[in-house]
Amino acid sequence: MESNEALLDRNRAARILGISPATLDRLVKAKRIDHFRIGRRVLFAREGLEAFLSRCQVGPSTISDRRG
C-alpha cells in the first residue's frame, strides 16, 4: 500500500463525496458503500468511493421514459 492516502477516514471520505459523515455512516450501515473495518475504525479506499459514485450516476431520461 501507498502512504497515508491509501485509506481515508470517514470525515475525509465524506468531504470527497460531498455528503455529511452521518450520511456516510448510514451508507456503511446499509452496506451500500465499500469500506474496511480495522478494529473500531471504518476506512475507505479512494477507488471504492469512485465506484460508489459510478453506481449512483443517473443517465439522461427522455419524455417517453417517464411515461412508462
Secondary structure as GFF3:
##gff-version 3
##sequence-region A 1 68
A	DSSP	beta_strand	7	8	.	.	.	ID=ss1
A	DSSP	alpha_helix	10	17	.	.	.	ID=ss2
A	DSSP	alpha_helix	21	29	.	.	.	ID=ss3
A	DSSP	beta_strand	36	38	.	.	.	ID=ss4
A	DSSP	beta_strand	41	45	.	.	.	ID=ss5
A	DSSP	alpha_helix	46	56	.	.	.	ID=ss6
A	DSSP	alpha_helix	63	67	.	.	.	ID=ss7
###
